[in-house]
Amino acid sequence: MTRRPTLLLVDDHALMTEGLCNMLEPEYEIVGVVREGPKVKDAVLAHSPDLVLLDLSLPGMSGLQVLAQLRELGLFTPVLFVTMHSERLYAEEALRNGAIGYVLKLARAEELRHAISEALAGREYVTPLLTGLPAMGATTQATQAVPPDAGIKALTGRQREVLRLIARGWTTEEIAVELDLSAKSVEYHRVRIRKTLGFTSTAALVRYAVSEGLV
């Protein structure tokens, strides 16, 4: 039997989580439902979900605070925000702090399924319903260039190590063993490297790494 990807739902509205469970359970395994921000960390540790669907407004701790806490603890489980807040500054802040995507609760079911699929594949997704923020996948060729203020110096030491091994053709699993990381941590670093350097494809990352002398 094929293993279904596991999801952890974090939302304080019972109707919302019940609706998500009914919609997603045929395709995904819901390993838990959390209604308070401070309890998310323990749920992630207990269930090791493939993806966390996280609301922005939660009792006790905001979704952004939850995300920051997870990253500080070295928990790099992908986080997809599902929220009613349509202001683009929230989406920008979420992505800047390591979220894999941002979707509005008013989105169609098809969009949420697509966002989940993209997140599980390690690709960022931002709803096009946010004015001024294009959805991932609509990137133009011009955005493939590295921003003048970014480049190798903008990466952490760990990210440079991951990029070097990516450029050598190593798989996520091989990189995880070599650097003594979890596969999820490696995937998180892949996402952050692509976002920092402005590339959307592995081929572009490899060309850049070669040009910078990492290989």
N, C-alpha and C positions, 0 to 999 in steps of 0.2 A: 504494500500500500504506500502510495506517495505521501511523504511528509508534508503537511500543510504549514506554511509560514505562521509564526506565532505573533499575536498582537496583544499589547497591554493598553487598555483604554483608561484615560484619565480625564474625568469630567464629573462635576458635582450635580449634574442634572440627570436624574434617573431615566426620564423619558428619552433623553439623548442617547445614553449608553444602551438602553434597551433597543432603540431603533438601530443603532450601529451593530449591535450583536445580531439582530435579525437579518440585517442586510449583508454582513460580512461572514457570518459563521459557515455558510456553505463552502466558502473558498479558503477561509483562514481559521486558525484555532485561537480563540480568545482565552488567554491564560489568566486574565485577571481584570478587575474593574476597580479603580481607585478614585475616591471622591475628594481627597484632601492632599494638598501639595506636599506636606511633610512626610506622607506615607509612600510617596512614589519610589524613593530610593530603595526602601526595603522590598518593595514589589519587584523592582528590576533585579535586585540581587537574588530574590527567591525564584523568579521565573525565567530570567535571561531571555526576554522576548526578542524577536527579530526586529520589531519596530514598536515604538511607543506613539500612540495618538494622544496628543497632549493639548488640553485647553489652556488658554492664556489666563483666564480669571478662575482662581481656585481658592478655597478657604485655607488660611494659614500660610500660604506661600504662593506667589504667582508662578505661572508657567515658565517665565524667563528665569526666575530664581531657581526653580526646579532644574531646569536645563543646566544652569551654572553649577549647581550642586553636583549633578551627575558627572559633569566633565571634571570638576575638581577632584572627585573621587576616582577618576580614571575609568568611569563607566561610559563607553562610547557607543552605546546602543543608539541607532538612528532615531531621531525624534521628528515627527511630523505634527506641526501645530494644526489643530482643527478648532477654529474659534469664530466668534461673531464679530471680532474687531477687524474692521476693514481698512483702518488707517495704515498706509504703507510704512510708516516709521516703525510700527510693531514688527512687520514682516522683515524689514531691514535689520532690526535689532536681533530678531530671532536667528536669522541666517548668519549674522556676524558672530553670534555666540555658539554656532555649531549645529543649528537645526538643519535637517535635510529638506524641509519643505514647509509650506504655509498654505492652508486651504480654509475657505470660509464655510461656516455652517449652512449658509444659504446656497452653496454650490449644489449642482446636480450629483446624483449618486455616481454617474459615470465618471465625473471629474475626480471624485474622491477615490474611486477604484483605480483610476489612472495614476493619481498622486501616490497612492500606496504602492503600486507596481513600480513606479519610478524610484521611490525611496528604497524599496527592497533591492533594487538593482544598483543602488549606490549613486543615483542621479538626483540632483536637486530639482524640486518642482515648486513654483510659486504660481498661485492662481492668477489668471489674467483679469480677474474681477477687481484687482487692486490697480487703480489708476496710476500710471507711471512706472509700473513694474511689469515687464514682459514675462510671459510664461517661459520656463526653461524649454529649450527645444526651438525657440524662435530666434536664437542667437545668430547674428549676422557674421560674415567673414571678418568684418572690421574688428569685432570683439575678440578675435583670436590672438591679437597682439598683446604682449605683456605690457601693463601700464607702466609709465615711466618711473613711478615711485615704488614699484613692486620689485619683481625679479627674485633671484636667489636669496638676496639679503633679507627679503620679507619672510622667508621660511624659517621655521625653528630647526634646530639641529636634527631632531628626530625626523622631521618632514624631509630634510635633505637626504637623510639615509634611506628613507622609503622611496623617494624619487630616484635615487641612484640605482636601487634594485629594480624598480619598475622599468627603468631604461635598459637594464640588462635582460629584460624579458622574464623576470621572476614572477610567479603567481602570488596571489594574496597569501595562500597557505605557506608557501616557501619563505616569503618575507616575514610572516608571523613567527616561524620557527627560528629564522636567522636572528631576528631582533628581540626574541623572547616576548612577543606581544600576542594578543588574541587576534583572530581573523577580523573581528569587528573593529578592533582598534586600527588595524591596517586600513580597512575600508574607510574609516572615519578620516584618517590622514590623507587618503587618496582624494576624498571630497574636498578637504580643506586646501590641499595643494592645488587642485584644479581651480578652486574659487580664488585663491590668492594670486595665481599666475594668470588667470583669465582664459584658461584653455578648457575645452569641452570634450576633447578626445585624448585617448592614451597616445595615439600616434604623435599628436602635437606636443605632448609632454615629453616623449622620447626625443623628438627632434630638438626641443629646447634644452633638455639635459645634456645631449651630445654637444650642442653649441656652447654650453657653459663648462664643458670639460669634466662633467660628472662621470662620464663613462670612458 
